[in-house]
Amino acid sequence: MEIYLIQHAKAKPREVDPEQPLTGEGAESFRKVAEHVARLNIDLGKIYHSGKLRAAQTAEILAERTGKTGDLQARPGMEPTDDVKPTAEWLHEQQAKGVAAVTIVGHLPFLDKLTSLLTSGNEDAGVVSFHNGGVVKLKSKSLGRGFSVEWVITPEILT
């Protein structure tokens, strides 16, 4: 199974707008990332987001650019400080069902902890550095449960 983890694009500070929508710069920067992902012609599977505006807007850009608008939905339990264990178990269940790919658009520290748990078994390991609008691809290991980081795309490398 492949898991694509995406930190939402750059958003307005809470002090400026409590809803924290994406900034114009953040949306434009992520459009470039989404277009690059579309050119890779990979199957993202269903796209899940936390339900927070900035994650939903990022997920919508990705879905629009990759032709996955029918495969987009909010999923509870993926807010910034939520416990990652239920989502990790859900991902293992998806893998057992034969799901080929899942995409999650979310926040820090949730994505950092989820990645660490899936790859090392320790949610505090800090195995990868996330960037606003960046994509981390995890791929299931051939032996046993667990995942490894296959690649990372950041907006900065595409400019």
C-alpha angles and dihedrals in degrees: 000000000000122000122195113200118193128185109216116261121262111302135193115269116262089243090060097041122002090209090058100214119185118279117240088250091050093050093047093047092050092048087063091050092047091049090051091050089049090054089054087063094216127157107247093183114208116347115227126187135184096249093246112128097245092051092044092051091049091048091049092054090050093047092048095049094045099041093246099121092128092054100060127111145148117249123197121231098046102097119130098272101028120128108265097207096084091051091047090052090047090052091051088051090052089050091050089052090056097252106165100205143004129186123205123191112195151117147283134292089023096060093045092052093044092051092048093049093048095047104034106014089242117096091201096055095100095213099169138027114233125209129197105270093009126135125219118193119207122189127195115254116246094235122050131332120323143073139242131211108255100178146338129216120193128185089240094064092052097055 
